[in-house]
Every structure is written in structure tokens, then in C-alpha cells.
Amino acid sequence: SRLQDVSKVKCLIDELNVLPAELNPLAKTPIIYTNVMQMYMRMGNYKLAKDTFDTMTFLSKGTSPSSRTYTSMILMDTLNNCVEHGLEVYQRMNDQNVKLEPDALLALAKGCGTRSKFKDGSHMILKGWSFIIEYYNGGYPINEKVMEIMMYLAYVDSDLSFARAIWLNVCEQNSRGIEGVNVSNLRLIKWLFNTCLLYTSPS
């Protein structure tokens, strides 16, 4: 797996699957599938990573993914513009009382901003904000990365007032003890400018 030797990995899995169920480690522990999934992620092969994750999820209780594995799948989903699957994974975690890692919450929040509506017509941007609230309620640090995602959601929502408020907050935090304004994250500037371009003044 570390060498990304897909053919050898598949060969070994086939050999294991010939064993009786009580002797096959594939059905008892998620470790092997986790390593295989990580291999596909390193290769950037989203489909095979997703297929491996789904196998882990539905094969047996013994192969159920860990919180870290769930998070890795959600990050892969959002990177590949498949936020719908990421939301399904999030729901599975909730159903099984698996704690979601903070990185996954932020990925889902930003991923929701890439869609206008769910299939049922409800707005995904509201779901994106709900992940920010869940992150905040979890007591995780409100850093510049979080502010960037919040500004992105404000941009998608065409909320110039909120985007400006976030911008000013970041500038204030980064400029304490120095002269002038210091903003190290250029994406914040991008989202502020884009929000200004989208904004339509009330008539």
C-alpha cells in the first residue's frame, strides 16, 4: 500500500477472501481496508477510495471506519466536489454516534457553499452555516482558517455586511502590536472583493 502497488494489494485481498470468514482478517478489523483506502487517496483515485470506504462501512461491524477514516472520506468528498456523499457520511456518523473531527466540519461547511440547493429544494448555504455553528459549539479554535470559510459563505450568500465584519475582525486580530494592517491570507481579500462585486445595493 505504501508503495502504491495496486495489483499486489488486490492479489493479497483476493487470497484473504478465499479464507473462511472466521480466519479472514478483512472481516474483523478496519486496518487493512483503511490502508488500502489511504493508498487510493494518495494516488488521488477518488472512486476506488470511495468504493473501499463503502466496503468497510457495510461489510461488518468489525470493519466499521474510525472517526479519522470518516474524516478522511469527507475531506476527499469535498476535494472532489462530491459534497452530497460527504453529507451522507456525516449522517452515518451521527446515526452511529461517531464524533466528527473539526476538519470535517469545516470541509462540509465550505462544500455546502458550492451548491445552491439540495435535491428537495432546501438551501445548502444554511446547512453550511450549521456546520460552522456545530464547530463553534464544539469549542474548537476560531482561527483565520475558520474566518476564511465564513467569509466564503458570506460571499456565496452575497452578505457584504457580514463579509466586511469578518474582514475587520481578522485585520484587528492580526494587527495587534504592530503598525498598519497585516492580513496574511490572500484568499480573505479574494472573498471580500468577490462579495463586493456580487453585492447589489437596495433600491
Secondary structure by P-SEA (a helix, b strand, c coil): ccccaaaaaaaaaaaaaacccccccccccaaaaaaaaaaaaaaccaaaaaaaaaaaacccccccccaaaaaaaaaaaaaacaaaaaaaaaaaaaaacccccaaaaaaaaaaaaacccccccccaaaaaaaaaaaaaaacccccaaaaaaaaaaaaaaccaaaaaaaaaaaaaaaaccccccccccaaaaaaaaaaaaaccccc
